[in-house]
Amino acid sequence: MSKQSVNEEKEMTFGEHLDELRKILIRVAIVIVVLFIAMFAIDNVWLDILLGPSNASFPTYRFFNWFAGVIDSDALRISPANNFDLINTKVAGQFMLAMKSAFIGSLIVAVPYLIFELWLFVKPAIPVKMQRKCARYAMITPLWFFSGLLFGYFVIVPLTINFLTNYTIDQVAIQNLITPDSFISTVIGVSMAAGITFLLPMFIRLIANMGLVTAQTMKHYRRHAIAVLIIFAAIITPPDVFSQILIFIPCYIMYEYGIRIAARIDAEREAAEKAQGAKAVAAAVEDDDEVEDRETVKYDD
């Protein structure tokens, strides 16, 4: 059987693609449901994690307070405000809160499996010579995402909570009574935004390898990228300027890091093209030598 016939057998119709996507969605749904049940059964561990930044004994607060003592600077002493309380205003509020925290936990834990299923779905459409590199991206992507998630949770979230809960218009007339749902939405929104931000270098690396962008192009459109990143930070974070600034800063850092990645890929591509050109020239010279040798032999004869 020829290679062409094998490739034709491997090609899938649009309906077969939809059927394969349906199977993937079913498997993903089953995994998320199983993880949700497990998260809900472990006695609100995820709820304690999500509410962690509301406690003054949170590791980030303790580190900043310790470091403030080392350098003798009160500016670094951060913690939630003393008048910061979480209140439940609904009859089923705490039950729904436990459900929400378990669902969020199941989605976060399922991220590697989601990326794996996405890789299996797009793999047939990727050229064979690119599959190994793309597989490496699929394995590294969860690491970058979780790194960003932890950075957001342990760095950006505490700074955001410290700023927002301590910011008051009138300390006497207005008291902060915050619902747990609002607090968790802030924690999740900021943490997920940081996780997505850390994926920017991976995305740049992918499109740079595909030849869709170069370092020079990214430098040329830096101002446009800054505007897009500001809008991106405003969309994926809670509606407060402080959180948006804290997300924009790592976004811009990742963009600059992406320029370095693209520059390295451009250099590797240029070196490969030069090597290929040198091989082509050498092959042409060798062919010319062979032709000359044949002509010399004919002349001698």
C-alpha positions as CSV (number, residue, x, y, z in Angstrom):
1,M,0.0,0.0,0.0
2,S,1.4,3.4,-1.0
3,K,2.0,6.3,1.4
4,Q,-0.6,8.3,-0.4
5,S,-3.3,5.7,0.2
6,V,-2.4,5.5,3.9
7,N,-2.6,9.3,4.3
8,E,-6.0,9.2,2.6
9,E,-7.2,6.6,5.1
10,K,-6.0,8.6,8.0
11,E,-7.8,11.8,6.8
12,M,-11.0,12.4,8.8
13,T,-14.2,14.0,7.6
14,F,-15.7,17.0,9.3
15,G,-18.3,14.8,11.0
16,E,-15.6,12.4,12.2
17,H,-13.8,15.4,13.7
18,L,-17.0,16.5,15.5
19,D,-17.5,12.9,16.8
20,E,-13.9,12.8,18.1
21,L,-14.4,16.2,19.8
22,R,-17.6,14.9,21.4
23,K,-15.7,11.9,22.8
24,I,-13.0,14.2,24.2
25,L,-15.5,16.5,25.8
26,I,-17.2,13.4,27.4
27,R,-13.9,12.2,28.8
28,V,-13.0,15.6,30.1
29,A,-16.5,16.0,31.8
30,I,-16.1,12.6,33.5
31,V,-12.6,13.5,34.8
32,I,-13.9,16.8,36.2
33,V,-16.9,15.2,37.8
34,V,-14.7,12.6,39.5
35,L,-12.3,15.3,40.7
36,F,-15.2,17.4,41.9
37,I,-16.5,14.6,44.0
38,A,-13.1,14.0,45.5
39,M,-12.5,17.7,46.2
40,F,-15.9,18.0,47.9
41,A,-15.2,15.0,50.0
42,I,-11.9,16.2,51.5
43,D,-13.4,18.5,54.0
44,N,-13.2,21.8,52.3
45,V,-9.4,21.8,51.9
46,W,-9.7,23.9,48.7
47,L,-12.0,26.4,50.6
48,D,-9.2,26.8,53.2
49,I,-6.7,27.4,50.4
50,L,-8.9,30.0,48.6
51,L,-9.5,31.8,51.9
52,G,-5.9,31.6,53.0
53,P,-5.0,35.2,51.9
54,S,-7.7,36.6,54.3
55,N,-5.6,35.4,57.3
56,A,-2.8,37.6,58.7
57,S,-0.7,34.4,59.2
58,F,-0.6,33.7,55.5
59,P,3.1,32.9,54.5
60,T,3.4,35.9,52.2
61,Y,2.4,38.3,55.0
62,R,4.7,36.7,57.5
63,F,7.6,36.8,55.0
64,F,7.1,40.5,54.2
65,N,6.8,41.4,57.9
66,W,10.0,39.4,58.6
67,F,11.8,41.1,55.8
68,A,10.5,44.5,56.9
69,G,12.1,43.8,60.3
70,V,15.4,42.8,58.7
71,I,15.7,46.1,56.7
72,D,13.9,48.1,59.3
73,S,11.1,49.4,57.0
74,D,7.5,49.6,58.0
75,A,6.5,50.1,54.3
76,L,6.7,46.4,53.7
77,R,4.6,45.3,56.6
78,I,1.4,44.1,54.9
79,S,-1.6,42.2,56.1
80,P,-5.4,42.2,55.7
81,A,-7.1,45.1,57.4
82,N,-8.3,44.6,61.0
83,N,-11.9,45.5,60.0
84,F,-11.9,42.9,57.2
85,D,-14.6,40.3,57.9
86,L,-16.2,37.6,55.7
87,I,-20.0,37.3,56.1
88,N,-22.6,35.0,54.6
89,T,-25.8,36.7,53.5
90,K,-27.6,33.7,52.0
91,V,-29.3,30.6,53.6
92,A,-27.4,28.2,51.3
93,G,-24.4,30.5,51.0
94,Q,-21.9,28.3,52.7
95,F,-23.0,25.1,51.0
96,M,-22.8,26.8,47.6
97,L,-19.4,28.1,48.6
98,A,-18.1,24.6,49.3
99,M,-19.5,23.5,45.9
100,K,-17.8,26.4,44.1
101,S,-14.4,25.8,45.8
102,A,-14.6,22.1,45.0
103,F,-15.4,22.9,41.3
104,I,-12.6,25.4,41.1
105,G,-10.2,22.9,42.6
106,S,-11.3,20.2,40.1
107,L,-10.7,22.5,37.2
108,I,-7.2,23.4,38.3
109,V,-6.1,19.8,39.0
110,A,-7.6,18.8,35.6
111,V,-5.5,21.3,33.6
112,P,-2.7,18.8,32.6
113,Y,-5.3,16.3,31.5
114,L,-7.1,19.0,29.5
115,I,-3.9,20.0,27.7
116,F,-3.2,16.3,27.0
117,E,-6.6,15.8,25.4
118,L,-6.1,19.0,23.4
119,W,-2.8,17.7,22.2
120,L,-4.3,14.4,21.1
121,F,-7.0,16.3,19.1
122,V,-4.6,18.6,17.2
123,K,-1.7,16.1,16.8
124,P,-3.0,14.6,13.5
125,A,-3.0,18.1,11.9
126,I,0.6,18.9,12.9
127,P,3.4,18.0,10.5
128,V,5.4,15.0,11.6
129,K,8.6,17.0,11.9
130,M,6.9,19.5,14.3
131,Q,5.2,16.9,16.5
132,R,8.1,16.2,18.8
133,K,8.6,19.9,19.5
134,C,4.9,20.5,20.0
135,A,4.7,17.5,22.3
136,R,7.4,19.1,24.4
137,Y,5.4,22.3,24.5
138,A,2.3,20.3,25.7
139,M,4.4,18.9,28.6
140,I,5.9,22.2,29.6
141,T,2.7,24.3,29.4
142,P,1.2,23.0,32.6
143,L,4.4,23.8,34.5
144,W,4.4,27.3,33.2
145,F,0.7,27.7,34.1
146,F,1.1,26.3,37.6
147,S,4.1,28.5,38.1
148,G,2.1,31.6,37.2
149,L,-0.8,30.4,39.3
150,L,1.4,30.1,42.4
151,F,3.0,33.4,41.7
152,G,-0.4,35.0,41.5
153,Y,-1.6,33.3,44.6
154,F,1.4,33.9,46.8
155,V,2.5,37.3,45.5
156,I,-0.1,39.3,43.6
157,V,-3.2,38.2,45.6
158,P,-1.8,39.1,49.0
159,L,-0.7,42.6,47.7
160,T,-4.1,43.0,46.2
161,I,-6.0,42.0,49.3
162,N,-3.7,44.2,51.5
163,F,-4.4,47.2,49.3
164,L,-8.1,46.7,48.8
165,T,-9.0,45.9,52.4
166,N,-6.9,48.6,53.9
167,Y,-8.2,51.3,51.4
168,T,-11.0,53.2,53.1
169,I,-12.9,56.4,52.3
170,D,-14.2,56.8,55.9
171,Q,-13.0,54.3,58.5
172,V,-15.8,55.3,60.9
173,A,-18.8,55.4,58.6
174,I,-18.0,52.5,56.3
175,Q,-17.0,49.0,57.5
176,N,-15.8,46.3,55.1
177,L,-18.2,43.4,55.3
178,I,-17.2,41.2,52.3
179,T,-18.9,38.0,51.2
180,P,-16.7,34.9,50.8
181,D,-17.9,34.6,47.2
182,S,-16.6,38.1,46.3
183,F,-13.3,37.3,48.1
184,I,-12.8,34.0,46.3
185,S,-13.7,35.5,42.9
186,T,-10.8,38.0,43.5
187,V,-8.4,35.3,44.5
188,I,-9.3,33.1,41.5
189,G,-9.4,35.9,39.0
190,V,-6.0,37.3,40.0
191,S,-4.4,33.8,40.3
192,M,-5.8,32.6,36.9
193,A,-4.7,35.8,35.3
194,A,-1.2,35.3,36.5
195,G,-1.3,31.6,35.3
196,I,-2.4,32.7,31.8
197,T,0.2,35.5,31.7
198,F,3.0,32.9,32.3
199,L,1.8,31.1,29.2
200,L,2.7,34.1,27.0
201,P,6.4,33.0,26.4
202,M,5.2,29.5,25.4
203,F,2.7,31.0,22.9
204,I,5.4,33.3,21.5
205,R,7.9,30.4,21.2
206,L,5.2,28.3,19.3
207,I,4.3,31.0,16.7
208,A,8.0,32.0,16.4
209,N,8.9,28.4,15.5
210,M,6.1,28.4,13.0
211,G,7.6,31.5,11.4
212,L,4.5,33.7,12.1
213,V,6.5,36.3,14.2
214,T,10.0,37.5,14.6
215,A,11.9,39.4,17.3
216,Q,12.1,42.4,15.0
217,T,8.4,42.4,14.5
218,M,7.7,42.2,18.2
219,K,10.1,45.1,18.9
220,H,8.4,47.2,16.1
221,Y,4.9,46.6,17.6
222,R,6.0,46.9,21.2
223,R,3.8,50.0,21.8
224,H,0.8,48.2,20.3
225,A,1.5,45.2,22.4
226,I,1.6,47.3,25.6
227,A,-1.9,48.6,24.8
228,V,-3.2,45.1,24.1
229,L,-1.6,43.9,27.4
230,I,-3.3,46.7,29.3
231,I,-6.7,45.7,27.9
232,F,-5.9,42.1,28.5
233,A,-5.1,42.8,32.2
234,A,-8.3,44.9,32.5
235,I,-10.4,42.0,31.1
236,I,-9.0,39.1,33.1
237,T,-8.7,40.8,36.5
238,P,-11.2,42.1,39.0
239,P,-12.4,45.6,38.3
240,D,-9.8,47.5,40.3
241,V,-6.8,49.4,38.9
242,F,-4.3,48.0,41.5
243,S,-4.9,44.4,40.4
244,Q,-4.7,45.4,36.8
245,I,-1.3,47.1,37.3
246,L,0.0,44.0,39.2
247,I,-1.0,41.8,36.3
248,F,0.2,44.1,33.6
249,I,3.8,44.2,35.1
250,P,4.4,40.4,34.7
251,C,2.6,40.5,31.3
252,Y,5.1,43.1,30.0
253,I,8.0,41.2,31.5
254,M,6.9,38.0,29.8
255,Y,6.5,39.9,26.5
256,E,10.1,41.1,26.7
257,Y,11.2,37.6,27.6
258,G,9.3,36.4,24.5
259,I,11.3,38.8,22.4
260,R,14.5,37.2,23.6
261,I,13.0,33.7,22.8
262,A,12.0,34.9,19.3
263,A,15.5,36.4,18.7
264,R,17.1,33.1,19.7
265,I,14.8,31.1,17.3
266,D,15.5,33.6,14.5
267,A,19.2,33.1,15.0
268,E,18.8,29.3,15.0
269,R,16.7,29.6,11.8
270,E,19.2,31.9,10.1
271,A,22.1,29.5,11.0
272,A,20.2,26.5,9.7
273,E,19.4,28.4,6.4
274,K,23.1,29.3,6.0
275,A,24.1,25.7,6.7
276,Q,21.6,24.5,4.2
277,G,22.7,27.0,1.6
278,A,26.4,26.0,2.2
279,K,25.4,22.4,1.6
280,A,23.6,23.3,-1.6
281,V,26.6,25.2,-2.9
282,A,28.9,22.3,-2.0
283,A,26.6,19.9,-3.7
284,A,26.5,22.1,-6.8
285,V,30.3,22.4,-6.9
286,E,30.5,18.6,-6.5
287,D,28.1,18.1,-9.4
288,D,30.2,20.5,-11.5
289,D,33.4,18.6,-10.7
290,E,31.7,15.3,-11.6
291,V,30.6,16.8,-15.0
292,E,34.1,18.1,-15.6
293,D,35.6,14.7,-14.7
294,R,33.3,13.0,-17.2
295,E,34.1,15.4,-19.9
296,T,37.8,15.0,-19.2
297,V,37.4,11.2,-19.5
298,K,35.5,11.5,-22.8
299,Y,38.2,13.9,-24.2
300,D,41.0,11.5,-23.1
301,D,39.2,8.6,-24.8
